[in-house]
């Protein structure tokens, strides 16, 4: 069986293509802070002892929460 050289398809219309979830979270924390993020997205990993590591663990297992985080990220004005 021949496998393509690039196993991941290109996603030219995906605004999050090539952006790591950790980078998304770090940008949101810098822009909003944990407290404001917890108000916008009601999840415990933003409210109780928040950290990038705990949030990544939760968001990787919880598609609905990751979707909300990604949508919040896309609302940040780009420079």
C-alpha positions in Angstrom: 0.0 0.0 0.0 1.4 3.4 -1.0 1.0 6.1 1.7 1.1 9.8 0.7 4.1 11.8 1.7 1.8 14.3 3.5 -0.6 12.2 5.6 -2.5 15.3 6.8 -4.6 17.0 4.2 -4.1 20.7 3.5 -6.8 22.9 5.1 -6.5 26.3 3.3 -9.9 27.5 4.6 -9.4 26.5 8.2 -8.3 29.6 10.2 -6.9 27.4 12.9 -4.8 25.2 10.6 -1.2 25.0 11.9 -2.0 26.6 15.3 -1.4 24.5 18.3 -4.0 24.3 21.0 -1.4 25.3 23.6 -0.8 28.5 21.6 -4.5 29.2 21.4 -4.8 28.9 25.2 -1.7 31.1 25.8 -3.1 33.8 23.6 -6.5 33.7 25.3 -4.9 33.9 28.7 -2.8 36.9 27.7 -5.8 38.6 26.1 -8.6 37.8 28.5 -7.0 36.2 31.6 -8.4 33.1 33.4 -11.2 34.9 35.2 -12.7 36.4 32.1 -12.3 33.2 30.2 -14.2 31.3 33.0 -17.0 33.8 32.7 -17.2 33.4 28.9 -16.8 29.6 28.9 -18.0 27.9 32.1 -15.6 25.1 32.6 -13.9 24.1 35.9 -10.3 24.0 34.4 -10.6 27.8 33.9 -12.2 28.5 37.3 -10.4 26.2 39.8 -6.6 26.5 40.0 -6.3 27.1 36.2 -3.2 26.1 34.2 -2.3 25.5 30.6 -1.5 21.9 31.3 -4.9 21.0 33.0 -6.8 23.0 30.4 -5.0 21.1 27.6 -5.8 17.8 29.1 -9.5 18.7 29.5 -9.9 20.3 26.1 -8.3 17.4 24.2 -10.9 15.0 25.7 -13.9 17.4 25.4 -14.7 18.4 21.9 -17.6 20.8 22.8 -15.3 22.8 25.2 -12.5 22.9 22.6 -14.9 24.2 20.0 -15.9 27.0 22.4 -12.3 27.9 23.1 -11.4 27.9 19.4 -14.4 30.2 18.6 -13.3 32.5 21.4 -9.8 32.6 20.0 -11.1 33.5 16.6 -12.9 36.5 18.0 -9.7 38.1 19.1 -8.8 40.9 16.7 -5.6 40.0 14.8 -2.8 42.6 14.5 
